Amino acid sequence: MKKRKQSKIRNFILEHIKNNAREYLLLVAFFVIGIVMGIFFVNHTSEPQKKEISVYIDTFINTAKENKPINYIGLLKDSILKNISLAGILWFLGIAITFVPLIYGVIVFRGFCLGYTISSAIAILGLQKGLLFSVTILLLQNIILIPAMLAIAQSGIQTNKRVLKKTEDKKIRHEKENIKLEILRHSIFSLFMATILAISSIIEVYVSTNLFIWGVQFI
């Protein structure tokens, strides 16, 4: 019974991705562009800026090495607020017709942040230590966060297209109800993905933080 349920969920996800492959490929492309921009930005920063980055990373590492008590609840609140805000922004852009292009801007920005962080760590710590730094502190939660973020973005883009189509087609009756239904579907889906993002926050705070504290001894 459990295997059958898991199989249905897996098939549903695969079918969803297959039916919306174009939008997902475009979103992934924008995300990768953001990563490349982050890497490019770090590689072309001035020496004073590189020193500031170096001081920040060194301070971050030294703080972890001190083994001070960690305020997990505070970190969790901050992380959940950050991720729920991301979900809220993408949800809103999906129902705001004139702002839907900004969805791609949000995806590029998130990719930029990731590329900037990883590239900064490698530039300051070297390839091996930089990768260890990035993997321990970023990998696990982003395995969940990135797909959930892209899913909300795709839902917003798809909702926007459907709303525009229904708005322009004046021959169809009850368009207001249909539009409300599309927005409701997008809202429910976004709420579900926001829950997934909250789970990524839990992983970030309780797993990645301790994994980084363990790995920091090798940096």
Rosetta silent file (secondary structure, phi, psi, omega in degrees, C-alpha in Angstrom):
SEQUENCE: MKKRKQSKIRNFILEHIKNNAREYLLLVAFFVIGIVMGIFFVNHTSEPQKKEISVYIDTFINTAKENKPINYIGLLKDSILKNISLAGILWFLGIAITFVPLIYGVIVFRGFCLGYTISSAIAILGLQKGLLFSVTILLLQNIILIPAMLAIAQSGIQTNKRVLKKTEDKKIRHEKENIKLEILRHSIFSLFMATILAISSIIEVYVSTNLFIWGVQFI
SCORE:     score description
SCORE:     0.000 S_00000001
   1 L     0.000  -44.949 -179.383    0.000    0.000    0.000 S_00000001
   2 H   -66.248  -42.927  179.556    2.786    2.376    0.959 S_00000001
   3 H   -63.780  -38.151  179.394    4.817    1.510   -2.149 S_00000001
   4 H   -65.028  -40.651  178.455    1.762    2.053   -4.342 S_00000001
   5 H   -64.815  -43.460  178.121    1.184    5.473   -2.793 S_00000001
   6 H   -63.200  -37.611  178.972    4.834    6.431   -3.297 S_00000001
   7 H   -65.123  -40.371  178.461    4.621    5.237   -6.891 S_00000001
   8 H   -63.912  -42.839  179.435    1.544    7.400   -7.520 S_00000001
   9 H   -63.567  -44.955  179.392    3.277   10.460   -6.054 S_00000001
  10 H   -62.038  -43.840  179.474    6.394    9.821   -8.129 S_00000001
  11 H   -65.120  -37.286  178.134    4.355    9.338  -11.300 S_00000001
  12 H   -64.088  -43.896 -179.555    2.368   12.509  -10.585 S_00000001
  13 H   -64.758  -45.280  179.698    5.562   14.536  -10.146 S_00000001
  14 H   -62.908  -40.148  179.257    7.136   13.095  -13.308 S_00000001
  15 H   -66.735  -39.858  178.238    3.948   13.740  -15.291 S_00000001
  16 H   -62.070  -45.520  179.676    3.779   17.303  -13.966 S_00000001
  17 H   -65.009  -40.875 -179.957    7.381   17.988  -14.982 S_00000001
  18 H   -62.859  -42.972 -178.257    6.827   16.383  -18.387 S_00000001
  19 H   -71.838  -21.212 -178.052    3.728   18.482  -19.086 S_00000001
  20 L  -121.885   30.188 -174.883    5.489   21.685  -18.033 S_00000001
  21 H   -58.739  -38.632 -177.482    8.986   20.863  -19.282 S_00000001
  22 H   -61.641  -48.515 -179.955    9.302   24.069  -21.282 S_00000001
  23 H   -64.156  -40.956 -179.450    8.649   26.359  -18.325 S_00000001
  24 H   -66.157  -40.733  178.884   10.927   24.334  -16.041 S_00000001
  25 H   -63.313  -39.551  178.718   13.779   24.327  -18.563 S_00000001
  26 H   -65.884  -42.935  178.797   13.453   28.089  -18.936 S_00000001
  27 H   -64.994  -41.603  177.418   13.447   28.608  -15.175 S_00000001
  28 H   -62.577  -39.516  178.748   16.465   26.325  -14.746 S_00000001
  29 H   -61.572  -43.914  178.564   18.249   28.287  -17.487 S_00000001
  30 H   -65.778  -37.932  178.527   17.599   31.566  -15.654 S_00000001
  31 H   -63.673  -43.332  178.332   18.751   30.010  -12.385 S_00000001
  32 H   -64.699  -39.645  176.278   21.995   28.847  -14.012 S_00000001
  33 H   -58.088  -42.202  177.991   22.464   32.319  -15.522 S_00000001
  34 H   -62.231  -42.048  177.752   22.187   33.713  -11.993 S_00000001
  35 H   -61.084  -45.885  179.897   24.819   31.266  -10.724 S_00000001
  36 H   -62.365  -40.204  177.789   27.184   32.227  -13.548 S_00000001
  37 H   -62.961  -39.953  178.037   26.614   35.914  -12.793 S_00000001
  38 H   -63.514  -43.026  177.927   27.463   35.301   -9.128 S_00000001
  39 H   -63.794  -44.958 -179.817   30.681   33.507  -10.075 S_00000001
  40 H   -61.242  -40.949 -178.338   31.582   36.246  -12.577 S_00000001
  41 H   -62.548  -45.078 -179.670   30.926   38.947   -9.977 S_00000001
  42 H   -65.255  -41.815 -178.077   33.259   37.355   -7.413 S_00000001
  43 H   -67.459  -16.438 -178.197   35.991   36.772   -9.988 S_00000001
  44 L  -118.672   19.878  175.452   35.920   40.447  -10.956 S_00000001
  45 L   -79.118  155.542  179.811   35.661   42.044   -7.524 S_00000001
  46 L   -75.709  165.740 -179.699   38.326   44.473   -6.380 S_00000001
  47 H   -60.929  -43.383  177.223   40.936   43.560   -3.786 S_00000001
  48 H   -58.819  -39.034  178.922   39.284   45.589   -0.984 S_00000001
  49 H   -67.453  -38.648  177.916   36.013   43.739   -1.640 S_00000001
  50 H   -64.233  -36.066  177.559   37.810   40.377   -1.617 S_00000001
  51 H   -65.383  -39.153  177.680   39.355   41.283    1.739 S_00000001
  52 H   -63.585  -42.326  177.734   35.906   42.058    3.125 S_00000001
  53 H   -63.089  -42.227 -179.479   34.637   38.686    1.903 S_00000001
  54 H   -62.323  -43.157  179.023   37.693   36.981    3.408 S_00000001
  55 H   -62.840  -42.079 -179.283   37.120   38.645    6.792 S_00000001
  56 H   -63.092  -47.312 -178.486   33.446   37.617    6.751 S_00000001
  57 H   -66.417  -42.791  179.071   34.199   33.965    5.916 S_00000001
  58 H   -61.448  -42.663  178.555   37.050   33.766    8.451 S_00000001
  59 H   -63.127  -41.806  179.485   34.815   35.234   11.162 S_00000001
  60 H   -61.826  -44.584 -178.992   32.049   32.786   10.236 S_00000001
  61 H   -68.458  -45.282 -179.015   34.435   29.813   10.436 S_00000001
  62 H   -63.654  -35.456  176.960   36.095   30.936   13.673 S_00000001
  63 H   -63.645  -41.326  178.858   32.700   31.437   15.314 S_00000001
  64 H   -65.578  -34.452 -178.419   31.759   27.860   14.392 S_00000001
  65 H   -72.261  -20.287 -178.379   35.051   26.577   15.830 S_00000001
  66 L   -73.562  -12.810  178.481   34.355   28.222   19.199 S_00000001
  67 L    55.409   39.511  176.139   31.544   25.696   19.866 S_00000001
  68 L   -74.864  154.660  177.446   29.315   28.306   21.455 S_00000001
  69 L   -57.183  137.016 -177.152   25.688   27.358   22.225 S_00000001
  70 L  -100.526  131.133  177.198   23.541   27.690   19.121 S_00000001
  71 L   -84.675   81.506 -175.512   20.188   29.447   19.213 S_00000001
  72 H   -62.268  -39.422 -178.223   18.422   26.912   16.996 S_00000001
  73 H   -63.224  -43.847  178.823   14.970   28.427   17.555 S_00000001
  74 H   -63.204  -44.403  178.607   16.160   31.884   16.499 S_00000001
  75 H   -63.493  -40.240 -179.200   17.917   30.512   13.431 S_00000001
  76 H   -65.444  -42.692  178.486   14.863   28.456   12.519 S_00000001
  77 H   -60.194  -45.090 -179.871   12.549   31.462   12.784 S_00000001
  78 H   -63.505  -42.952 -178.281   14.844   33.535   10.565 S_00000001
  79 H   -66.983  -44.427  179.158   15.195   30.748    7.999 S_00000001
  80 H   -64.070  -42.473  178.356   11.463   30.008    7.849 S_00000001
  81 H   -59.987  -42.150  179.741   10.653   33.717    7.545 S_00000001
  82 H   -63.834  -45.602 -177.365   13.143   34.016    4.683 S_00000001
  83 H   -72.834  -38.088  177.703   11.771   30.988    2.828 S_00000001
  84 H   -67.581  -35.520  176.232    8.110   31.818    3.416 S_00000001
  85 H   -63.020  -40.863  176.861    8.807   35.349    2.163 S_00000001
  86 H   -60.066  -46.519  178.862   10.309   33.833   -0.993 S_00000001
  87 H   -62.714  -41.237 -179.577    7.202   31.694   -1.487 S_00000001
  88 H   -64.434  -41.054  179.361    4.955   34.701   -0.835 S_00000001
  89 H   -64.486  -46.166  179.922    6.766   36.875   -3.364 S_00000001
  90 H   -65.091  -38.304  176.720    6.591   34.199   -6.069 S_00000001
  91 H   -61.156  -47.898 -177.932    2.913   33.568   -5.279 S_00000001
  92 H   -63.706  -43.626 -179.712    2.081   37.270   -5.567 S_00000001
  93 H   -63.292  -28.201  179.496    4.016   37.719   -8.806 S_00000001
  94 H   -70.647  -28.238 -179.048    2.085   34.763  -10.222 S_00000001
  95 H  -101.550   -9.512  176.911   -1.287   36.453   -9.723 S_00000001
  96 L   -95.640  102.299 -170.171   -0.127   39.984  -10.578 S_00000001
  97 H   -54.836  -45.491 -174.458   -0.320   39.981  -14.372 S_00000001
  98 H   -74.227  -15.607 -175.767    1.979   42.937  -15.023 S_00000001
  99 H  -102.012    0.270 -173.216    4.659   41.671  -12.613 S_00000001
 100 L   -59.003  -32.076  176.885    5.023   38.083  -13.843 S_00000001
 101 L   -60.260  -23.745 -179.656    8.370   38.770  -15.656 S_00000001
 102 H   -67.629  -17.476  175.719    9.805   39.559  -12.225 S_00000001
 103 H   -57.814  -43.722  179.240    9.480   35.850  -11.395 S_00000001
 104 H   -65.429  -33.115  177.475   12.460   35.247  -13.654 S_00000001
 105 H   -65.063  -40.034  177.792   14.271   38.076  -11.883 S_00000001
 106 H   -63.561  -42.129  179.647   13.735   36.391   -8.506 S_00000001
 107 H   -64.423  -42.747  177.607   15.074   33.102   -9.896 S_00000001
 108 H   -61.561  -43.207 -179.127   18.140   34.837  -11.328 S_00000001
 109 H   -62.513  -43.029  178.785   18.758   36.579   -7.997 S_00000001
 110 H   -64.413  -39.248  175.902   18.555   33.312   -6.049 S_00000001
 111 H   -64.721  -39.746  177.845   20.961   31.715   -8.497 S_00000001
 112 H   -59.680  -46.030  179.937   23.262   34.715   -8.147 S_00000001
 113 H   -59.797  -42.641 -179.871   23.302   34.370   -4.349 S_00000001
 114 H   -67.213  -46.956  179.085   24.180   30.683   -4.592 S_00000001
 115 H   -62.979  -39.239  179.236   26.887   31.222   -7.205 S_00000001
 116 H   -63.585  -45.074 -178.297   28.293   34.164   -5.247 S_00000001
 117 H   -64.451  -48.733 -178.589   28.475   32.187   -1.994 S_00000001
 118 H   -64.968  -45.201 -179.345   30.121   29.109   -3.508 S_00000001
 119 H   -64.243  -37.546  178.295   32.529   31.141   -5.647 S_00000001
 120 H   -63.997  -44.575 -179.902   33.486   33.324   -2.669 S_00000001
 121 H   -61.905  -43.070 -179.569   34.242   30.282   -0.516 S_00000001
 122 H   -68.244  -39.445 -179.071   36.407   28.712   -3.241 S_00000001
 123 H   -65.261  -36.472 -176.369   38.195   32.002   -3.964 S_00000001
 124 H   -88.254  -40.987 -172.602   39.083   32.552   -0.299 S_00000001
 125 H   -99.309  -12.532 -173.666   39.586   28.983    0.968 S_00000001
 126 L    95.121  168.964 -172.896   40.768   27.209   -2.174 S_00000001
 127 H   -62.190  -54.675 -174.546   38.998   24.547   -4.209 S_00000001
 128 H   -65.193  -51.262 -179.236   38.861   21.645   -1.719 S_00000001
 129 H   -68.059  -34.813  178.507   38.108   23.630    1.429 S_00000001
 130 H   -65.498  -40.903  177.216   35.763   25.941   -0.462 S_00000001
 131 H   -67.597  -39.753  177.546   33.767   23.006   -1.778 S_00000001
 132 H   -62.570  -43.468  176.817   33.678   21.427    1.681 S_00000001
 133 H   -57.158  -48.606 -176.127   32.440   24.732    3.102 S_00000001
 134 H   -68.373  -43.604 -177.439   29.740   24.982    0.423 S_00000001
 135 H   -64.813  -45.786 -175.835   28.609   21.353    0.567 S_00000001
 136 H   -67.472  -34.880 -172.848   28.266   21.210    4.347 S_00000001
 137 H  -100.517  -15.564 -173.881   26.387   24.454    4.728 S_00000001
 138 H  -120.612  -29.203 -166.112   24.391   24.681    1.489 S_00000001
 139 H   -62.949  -56.125 -168.217   23.809   21.321   -0.171 S_00000001
 140 H   -59.980  -49.509 -177.594   21.133   19.522    1.844 S_00000001
 141 H   -69.499  -30.702 -178.501   18.535   22.271    2.184 S_00000001
 142 H   -74.513  -21.023  173.822   19.002   23.428   -1.401 S_00000001
 143 H   -61.354  -31.423  178.455   18.196   19.943   -2.698 S_00000001
 144 H   -93.742  -42.957 -173.153   14.696   20.659   -1.387 S_00000001
 145 H   -63.875  -46.411 -174.645   14.564   24.457   -1.655 S_00000001
 146 H   -62.945  -49.598  177.561   15.507   24.849   -5.321 S_00000001
 147 H   -61.058  -39.009  179.362   12.898   22.425   -6.764 S_00000001
 148 H   -64.760  -42.110  178.437   10.191   23.881   -4.487 S_00000001
 149 H   -62.302  -45.777  179.629   11.102   27.421   -5.521 S_00000001
 150 H   -64.913  -34.360  179.502   11.048   26.501   -9.220 S_00000001
 151 H   -65.820  -43.276  177.531    7.702   24.736   -8.741 S_00000001
 152 H   -64.422  -41.918  178.866    6.069   27.859   -7.269 S_00000001
 153 H   -61.135  -44.243  179.731    7.575   29.965  -10.055 S_00000001
 154 H   -63.815  -42.210  178.716    6.255   27.577  -12.709 S_00000001
 155 H   -60.915  -40.870  178.734    2.817   27.555  -11.096 S_00000001
 156 H   -64.546  -43.344  179.502    2.775   31.351  -11.120 S_00000001
 157 H   -64.884  -44.064  179.938    3.764   31.560  -14.770 S_00000001
 158 H   -65.071  -41.747  178.170    1.182   28.945  -15.766 S_00000001
 159 H   -62.124  -42.486  179.861   -1.529   30.644  -13.706 S_00000001
 160 H   -61.093  -43.411  179.333   -0.709   33.961  -15.297 S_00000001
 161 H   -62.248  -43.838 -178.903   -1.011   32.512  -18.799 S_00000001
 162 H   -66.812  -40.140  179.022   -4.377   30.918  -18.009 S_00000001
 163 H   -64.778  -43.071  178.524   -5.742   34.080  -16.409 S_00000001
 164 H   -61.331  -43.242 -179.463   -4.670   36.167  -19.401 S_00000001
 165 H   -63.027  -43.371 -179.321   -6.283   33.703  -21.794 S_00000001
 166 H   -70.466  -32.809  179.723   -9.550   33.690  -19.877 S_00000001
 167 H   -68.795  -39.492 -177.505   -9.526   37.475  -19.562 S_00000001
 168 H   -76.685  -28.516 -178.578   -9.044   37.974  -23.299 S_00000001
 169 L   -86.486   93.598 -173.953  -11.650   35.386  -24.315 S_00000001
 170 L   -83.751   -2.371  179.493  -14.844   37.309  -23.695 S_00000001
 171 L   -81.178  -20.044 -178.134  -17.083   34.657  -25.258 S_00000001
 172 L   -84.683  133.063  179.489  -16.710   32.363  -22.265 S_00000001
 173 L   -82.943  164.089  175.953  -19.154   32.914  -19.426 S_00000001
 174 L    56.370   38.320 -178.474  -18.375   32.998  -15.750 S_00000001
 175 H   -65.847  -33.756  179.666  -14.796   34.076  -16.407 S_00000001
 176 H   -60.721  -41.361  178.969  -14.502   35.702  -12.987 S_00000001
 177 H   -66.633  -41.185  179.262  -15.244   32.380  -11.330 S_00000001
 178 H   -63.855  -40.762  178.788  -12.759   30.590  -13.583 S_00000001
 179 H   -65.280  -42.041  177.740  -10.067   33.147  -12.822 S_00000001
 180 H   -61.271  -37.876  179.256  -10.723   32.812   -9.101 S_00000001
 181 H   -64.955  -41.610  178.622  -10.387   29.053   -9.453 S_00000001
 182 H   -62.993  -43.021  179.174   -7.015   29.403  -11.193 S_00000001
 183 H   -65.511  -38.804  178.597   -5.772   31.735   -8.456 S_00000001
 184 H   -63.561  -43.499  178.071   -7.073   29.355   -5.793 S_00000001
 185 H   -60.051  -46.046  179.061   -5.210   26.431   -7.379 S_00000001
 186 H   -62.425  -39.036 -178.868   -2.013   28.474   -7.518 S_00000001
 187 H   -66.451  -44.210  179.879   -2.506   29.573   -3.904 S_00000001
 188 H   -65.045  -43.327  179.056   -3.035   26.026   -2.613 S_00000001
 189 H   -63.507  -42.857  179.165   -0.046   24.741   -4.567 S_00000001
 190 H   -63.666  -37.698  178.525    2.126   27.629   -3.323 S_00000001
 191 H   -64.717  -40.914  177.879    1.031   26.944    0.251 S_00000001
 192 H   -63.610  -44.532  178.934    2.022   23.303   -0.128 S_00000001
 193 H   -66.620  -32.172  176.225    5.420   24.288   -1.555 S_00000001
 194 H   -63.121  -35.106  175.401    5.844   26.810    1.282 S_00000001
 195 H   -64.152  -40.532  176.457    5.500   23.859    3.661 S_00000001
 196 H   -62.667  -40.143  178.067    8.275   22.108    1.740 S_00000001
 197 H   -64.619  -35.251  176.914   10.385   25.262    2.076 S_00000001
 198 H   -65.555  -36.555  176.234    9.762   25.231    5.827 S_00000001
 199 H   -64.180  -38.839  177.473   11.068   21.656    5.896 S_00000001
 200 H   -63.483  -32.112  176.502   14.201   22.853    4.090 S_00000001
 201 H   -65.721  -41.624  178.072   14.611   25.419    6.872 S_00000001
 202 H   -61.296  -43.232  178.160   14.516   22.667    9.488 S_00000001
 203 H   -63.917  -42.327 -179.712   17.190   20.761    7.562 S_00000001
 204 H   -59.539  -45.385 -173.642   19.264   23.921    7.195 S_00000001
 205 H   -78.753  -46.444 -171.611   19.200   24.722   10.910 S_00000001
 206 H   -93.191  -21.370 -178.981   19.343   21.307   12.556 S_00000001
 207 H  -107.537  -56.961 -176.430   21.313   19.268    9.994 S_00000001
 208 H   -63.513  -37.305  179.488   23.431   21.587    7.851 S_00000001
 209 H   -61.520  -46.603  179.519   24.499   23.717   10.814 S_00000001
 210 H   -71.637  -32.059  175.714   25.815   20.702   12.714 S_00000001
 211 H   -65.381  -38.889  177.753   27.309   19.231    9.561 S_00000001
 212 H   -66.980  -41.624  178.753   29.190   22.484    9.026 S_00000001
 213 H   -61.148  -37.947  175.904   30.404   22.517   12.642 S_00000001
 214 H   -67.634  -44.645 -175.661   31.739   18.987   12.078 S_00000001
 215 H   -74.660  -20.744 -174.744   33.312   19.884    8.720 S_00000001
 216 H   -65.418  -22.533  178.462   34.818   23.171    9.887 S_00000001
 217 H   -66.608  -18.997  179.671   37.632   21.267   11.639 S_00000001
 218 H   -97.279   -1.344 -178.915   38.942   20.318    8.190 S_00000001
 219 L   -96.999    0.000    0.000   38.833   23.884    6.861 S_00000001
